[in-house]
């Protein structure tokens, strides 16, 4: 059985761009270390139905499996780096979303 990909969605408002930039610079090498892929981000999402999420940036990235995502999250180097995200933003959520299994 192959692993099912998972996605991480994050929503936050950047309030200290310099502090957040430290996080951003270190983020991509750690993401790749765990097989993660950046998908997209948007600073001006549009809610078509239902209650809109809190204002701010929405970021989406992907991992090949839940185990890879959780290993990335638990990595001490990532947790140290994420203090810059926490310090430079007002975070609303970081959510893990399971992908669908292959239909093949």
Buried (B, 14 or more C-beta within 10 A) or exposed (E): EEBEBBBBBBBBBBEEEEBBEBBBEBBEEBBEBBBBEEEEEEEEBEEEEEEEEEEBBBBBBBBBBBEBBBBBBEBEEBEEBBEBBEEBBEBBEBEEEEBEEEEE
